[in-house]
Amino acid sequence: MSEELKPCPFCGGRADYVHTSHRDLMNRSHHYVCRKCNATVFIDTVGKYKSVETTEQEAIKFWNRRADNGK
């Protein structure tokens, strides 16, 4: 992972990565889940033809996004 995960935006808890690989290798998903309150970011690759690395980076970006980004 190239980017550090921020604490949970809701409770400040630690997020952990969960990778799911289904029978069909084109069907993969990435989850970042807060271990304290279970807030979740879920990105699925089904039908998107994106690499696993690209999808993981998107999930990190969404997890780290905050309402005041760039302000």
Secondary structure, 3 states (H helix, E strand, C coil): CCCCCCCCCCCCCCEEEEEEECCCCCCEEEEEEECCCCCEEEEECCCCCCCHHHHHHHHHHHHHCCCCCCC
